[in-house]
Amino acid sequence: MRRIGLVGFGSIAEHGHLPAWRSLEDVDIVAVADISGARLEHARRIVPGVAVYDSPADLIERADVDGVDICTPPGTHVNLIIAACKRGIADIVCEKPLVLSEEEYLAVARARRVSGSRVISVNNWAHSGLNRMVRRTLAAGAIGRVREVTLRVGRTDIALGNAGWNPRWRTDVQHAGGGIILDHGWHQLYLLMGWIGEPVQMVSATTRTVDARHLPVEDEAIIDMRFPAASGHMELSWTAGGRENDGVIRGTRGTITTFDDRIEIDGDGGQRAVPFGDRVSRSSYHPEWFAAVFRHTVLVKSTCEADRNFAEAGAVIGTIRAAYRSASTDGAPFPPVFPAIPGDDHGDSDGGGTA
Ligand SMILES: NC(=O)c1ccc[n+]([C@@H]2O[C@H](COP(=O)([O-])OP(=O)(O)OC[C@H]3O[C@@H](n4cnc5c(N)ncnc54)[C@H](O)[C@@H]3O)[C@@H](O)[C@H]2O)c1
């Protein structure tokens, strides 16, 4: 039985992670921490017998757990992950964005190396039915080598946090670290990079804040990326007319077009549309995507997927920081600094290597 402690019991913990853990065998949610008394009261009601902590540090230091699952706002992640490493907790799952900077990533990498913990970024969008289908289609070579990817995400506003704490934390730099690039860009970047399969060489970005409710963070971003043999383009907006997710992946022999609820493939096998009953943008919850993350990283003996996931998180944060640097200089191109993981072949350096 894996004994898991949930650190932060907000919307995604309740509606995404909890049902996902409960859908898996040999997992018990034994502890919950939150700084909101209302959320702890709610946790007591819906997770009978759970131990509750009003301080995440106390849970991490004292609870009898094999793993922690961190679902607090981004500004808290790095210290909680490092504390869990220091306690020697074997599995440390953490919501995105795993960290906010290359420096935070390196600090986590060092702590993880000492403790031997698996540190896992919740890159759950890779496990949607639609994105798994894209991945399979690319792996089968149906459109040849990927040369160009465009992804667009539109929302009418930020996603609100639960009412028991601070529903608009996504516009607070101290809690969120930034705006839509860190929030939605994180997911879109690991998808795009995974499909292209090469390290990003150069990033240009522009951002703006169109809706005063979102100040001081950016609510619109355009990011262009250059890869050795491909290019990436991303448009993110919290000021869109509706919930939208779409994209185009052009290969040397065809194209995949992704919509919210279907993909259209025009490649070696001719033209076909693959519908998905569930819209990707329906909600942020989708417990089955989270369950897939936990199954492949925590409920296995091997560390391979967790190591791959951690390296992926380094590539994502390096690219995000390059995008912010570029946006602060009117879109000038910046090469990402991919934090080299201590102990890797790249050595313990602050840059130059690829994650
Ligand atoms: N992977 C996804 O698809 C996805 C979707 C939504 C949210 N998220 C991520 O999940 C995390 C939480 O988002 P949410 O939407 O559930 O927000 P939320 O506001 O609903 O929940 C956050 C919870 O953390 C608690 N909290 C705040 N500071 C804390 C601290 N220092 N210690 C302990 N608890 C603390 C709050 O009381 C609140 O209950 C964020 O990192 C967010 O980016 C990921």
The ligand as a Tripos MOL2 file, in Angstrom:
@<TRIPOS>MOLECULE
LIG
   44    48     1     0     0
SMALL
NO_CHARGES

@<TRIPOS>ATOM
      1 N1         -2.2430   20.0120  -14.1360 N.am      1 LIG1
      2 C1         -3.3610   20.6790  -14.3150 C.2       1 LIG1
      3 O1         -4.0960   20.4250  -15.2670 O.2       1 LIG1
      4 C2         -3.7450   21.7420  -13.3230 C.ar      1 LIG1
      5 C3         -5.0320   22.2920  -13.3160 C.ar      1 LIG1
      6 C4         -5.3420   23.2470  -12.3340 C.ar      1 LIG1
      7 C5         -4.3730   23.6520  -11.4190 C.ar      1 LIG1
      8 N2         -3.1250   23.1250  -11.4910 N.ar      1 LIG1
      9 C6         -2.0740   23.5370  -10.5370 C.3       1 LIG1
     10 O2         -2.4350   23.0510   -9.2520 O.3       1 LIG1
     11 C7         -1.9980   23.9560   -8.2360 C.3       1 LIG1
     12 C8         -3.2080   24.3890   -7.3780 C.3       1 LIG1
     13 O3         -4.1900   24.9910   -8.2100 O.3       1 LIG1
     14 P1         -5.7390   24.9970   -7.8140 P.3       1 LIG1
     15 O4         -6.4590   25.3810   -9.0530 O.co2     1 LIG1
     16 O5         -6.1110   23.7500   -7.1420 O.co2     1 LIG1
     17 O6         -5.7840   26.2360   -6.7840 O.3       1 LIG1
     18 P2         -6.6890   26.4070   -5.4770 P.3       1 LIG1
     19 O7         -6.5650   27.8440   -5.0920 O.co2     1 LIG1
     20 O8         -8.0480   25.8600   -5.6960 O.co2     1 LIG1
     21 O9         -5.9430   25.4980   -4.4080 O.3       1 LIG1
     22 C9         -4.7390   25.8590   -3.8010 C.3       1 LIG1
     23 C10        -4.8240   25.4010   -2.3380 C.3       1 LIG1
     24 O10        -3.5550   25.5550   -1.7590 O.3       1 LIG1
     25 C11        -3.7270   26.0690   -0.4480 C.3       1 LIG1
     26 N3         -2.5110   26.7640   -0.0680 N.ar      1 LIG1
     27 C12        -2.0740   27.9840   -0.4350 C.ar      1 LIG1
     28 N4         -0.8530   28.2190    0.0650 N.ar      1 LIG1
     29 C13        -0.5330   27.1260    0.7870 C.ar      1 LIG1
     30 C14         0.5940   26.7640    1.5540 C.ar      1 LIG1
     31 N5          1.6480   27.5670    1.6980 N.pl3     1 LIG1
     32 N6          0.5740   25.5640    2.1720 N.ar      1 LIG1
     33 C15        -0.4770   24.7190    2.0550 C.ar      1 LIG1
     34 N7         -1.5670   25.0030    1.3200 N.ar      1 LIG1
     35 C16        -1.5880   26.1980    0.7100 C.ar      1 LIG1
     36 C17        -4.9440   26.9720   -0.5120 C.3       1 LIG1
     37 O11        -5.5710   27.1360    0.7540 O.3       1 LIG1
     38 C18        -5.8100   26.2290   -1.5170 C.3       1 LIG1
     39 O12        -6.7360   25.3860   -0.8650 O.3       1 LIG1
     40 C19        -1.3020   25.0910   -8.9840 C.3       1 LIG1
     41 O13         0.0860   24.8330   -9.0540 O.3       1 LIG1
     42 C20        -1.9090   25.0310  -10.3790 C.3       1 LIG1
     43 O14        -1.0700   25.5470  -11.3940 O.3       1 LIG1
     44 C21        -2.8030   22.1800  -12.4170 C.ar      1 LIG1
@<TRIPOS>BOND
     1     1     2 1
     2     2     3 2
     3     2     4 1
     4     4     5 ar
     5     4    44 ar
     6     5     6 ar
     7     6     7 ar
     8     7     8 ar
     9     8     9 1
    10     8    44 ar
    11     9    10 1
    12     9    42 1
    13    10    11 1
    14    11    12 1
    15    11    40 1
    16    12    13 1
    17    13    14 1
    18    14    15 2
    19    14    16 1
    20    14    17 1
    21    17    18 1
    22    18    19 2
    23    18    20 1
    24    18    21 1
    25    21    22 1
    26    22    23 1
    27    23    24 1
    28    23    38 1
    29    24    25 1
    30    25    26 1
    31    25    36 1
    32    26    27 ar
    33    26    35 ar
    34    27    28 ar
    35    28    29 ar
    36    29    30 ar
    37    29    35 ar
    38    30    31 1
    39    30    32 ar
    40    32    33 ar
    41    33    34 ar
    42    34    35 ar
    43    36    37 1
    44    36    38 1
    45    38    39 1
    46    40    41 1
    47    40    42 1
    48    42    43 1
@<TRIPOS>SUBSTRUCTURE
     1 LIG1         1 GROUP 0 **** ****
